[in-house]
Amino acid sequence: MSIKSIKYVLKYIHKGCDQATFALRSHQVDEISDFQNARYISSSEAAWRILEFPIHERFPPVEQLAVHLENGQRVYFTEDTAREQVSGDPPKTTLTEFFVLCQSDDFARTLLYQEVPQYYTWSRKTWNRRKQGKDVAGHPGVKEAQVIGRVYTISPRQGECFYLRLLLHHVRGPQSFADLRTVEGDLCSSFRDACLRLGLLEDDNQYHLAMDEASVSNSPASLRTLFAVILTWCEPSNPLEIYENHKEDMAEDFLHQQRTQHQDEDLEFNDDIFNVALNDLQEKVISMGGRELSEYGLPHPQTVDSDRFARVYRREIDYNHEEQQAYINCNVPLLTADQRDVYDTFCSMIDRDEGGMLFLDAPGGTGKTFLINLILAKLRSVQ
């Protein structure tokens, strides 16, 4: 049985009885009648409710557990509470109170975060030991109940918060955010580094091998594209290590450009060359739907948004007008009558410098791509 079956179970629990009504009346709306007819309860359901029989039951109970970075709690502001929220302490959450519980309760220090609801109840913004349930052997006063603790899902794209959640599933009894980042007595610089030291992240060896193999025969531009794909879609454990091992391979074309420009074959790699390569890499990552390189733990390229826009703009207008015109002269005679009609309409819009929109609809294999390429060539030839 699939977990998807639950939606059918809940659907028929809350669906209610079937009802079909119709009436012939004027266009005047009778709100009272519409309200009364909005819900129908059958005689069997009415008797069930009158006798106060249980309507539904959920077992086992599920306790949702918050996960957030330090001082990253969600805060709700209203006009009446804004000043109080700003000046007061951050709100208590199940996570922050879990740390407080571990500071004072020896038994809590043996638990993982998701195990806490089995032995403690969350009420009035604090964890309290259960008063009902099965006694836990060896721990007087501790009772256990069948409760599931479910930590909210965090996407790997959220960086440190994702690694924090990973640590909460493996570190027992942490007493603070810093305690989660402490491995063998050493305070790690980030939650991600702590995950690495604990061996919770997969080995990046396959990505190193992929880059090594590609560097033998592929161009530096292709290497940057491959690395951008790895960053965006593969979630490597240590992107910085992969970058440091292959940054010279990914920047060889820019080194060659600098040597040619300065007529100095002895010129070596430097920060400026690596920065140019980083800029190109960041553009590739962002175009693939990724994030800034700094969010992957890589060096942030020294650039501004205007420089990035200028490069994109230059790339879009950098066409050989003579080649575009030659392509037009060669292919316009090949157009069919319908294609020529669309092409002439487009050309007239360009000549009159007026806006407009054309919708091209035709079966597959009738030359839509050929016509679109020709229209693009016409546009690029006059830019």
Secondary structure, DSSP 8 states (H G I E B T S, - for coil): --TTHHHHHHHHHHS-----------S---HHHHHHTT----HHHHHHHHTT------SS-EEEE----TT-------TTTHHHHHHS-----HHHHHHHHHHH-TTGGGS-GGGHHHHEEEETTEEEE-SSSEE-TT-TT-EE---EEEE----GGGTHHHHHHHHHTT--S--SHHHHTEETTEE-SSHHHHHHHTT-S---HHHHHHHHHHHHHS-HHHHHHHHHHIIIII--S-HHHHHHHHHHHHTHHHHHHHHHHHT-TT----HHHHHHHHHHHHHHHHHTT---GGGGT----S--HHHHHHHHHHHHH---HHHHHHHHHHHGGG--HHHHHHHHHHHHHHHTT----------TTSSHHHHHHHHHHHHHHT-
